[in-house]
Amino acid sequence: MNVISQVPHDLKQCAYKWFEGKVPDIWEAKNVLEKHKRLQWLAEGSLAYHLSRFTTPLPPVQSELDLFAEFMASNPPRLAKRRKKQ
């Protein structure tokens, strides 16, 4: 499931900055598309797996899932406002 596609564009931009100090791997991506992909992997708990190129899938990393949940919880007014417009 693509969690990030449900996040409004302006909130994605906020996410990149929010994660800058917490997850340098997202901030250091070469372009916006790569940042988007890495943010999606973080939301799935698979960022470490994708960046390390393991051959066998690892279970979701709980700390990645928790960090993304923390970000989403810190922005509920913006998410709710966006949903009302749609």
N, C-alpha and C positions, 0 to 999 in steps of 0.2 A: 504494500500500500504506500502510495506516495504522500507522505504526511506534509511535506513542504509545499506541495501544489495547493494546499488548503490555506496556507499562510499568505496574507495580503503582501503585495510587493513592498510597500513602505516598511512593513514589519520585518521582511527579510533583510532589508538594508540595516535596520536596527539590530537584527540578530547577528549580522556579520561583525558589527562593532561590539556587541554585547559579549560575543565569544572570543574577541580578539585576545584578551589577556588570559582567558580560561582554556582555550583550545587553539594554540598557534597554528595547528595544521589547517584549520579552516581559513584563518586570516591570510596565510601564506600561499593560498591557491593562486594560480596564475591569472585567472579571470573570473568573472561573475558566474559563468556556467559551472566552472569547477568548484567554486565556493558553494553554489546551490547543491551540487552533487554531494559534497562533503557534509553539508548540513543535513541532507537527507540521510546519509549513512549514520551520522551521529544520532538522529532521531530514531533510527532502527537499531542502534546499539552495535553497529558494524563498522564504524570508522577505522578502528585499529586493524580490523581484519582486512579491509580494502587497501589501506595504506601499506600494510606489511606484505601483501600479496601471498598470504598463506594458500596452500593448495587445498586444504580441507577447511570447510566453513567452521568457524568458531561460534559458540552460543553468543547471543547478544551480551554486550558488556553493560552491566547494570549501572556503572558510574556514568556512562554515556547517556543512557536512558534517563537517569536522574537529572543530569545537567540540562538536557533538552526540556524535561518537564519543569525544571526550575525557571528556565527562560519563558516558557509558555505561561506559567503561573504569574510571572512578573509583568505580563502584558495583557491581562484579561479585558480591561476597558477598551483597548484598541481593537482587540479581536471582536468583542461584542458590538462595537460601533460599526465595524466593517460588515458583520453579518446582517445588521439591520438594513444596510443600504442595498444588499443583494436581493 
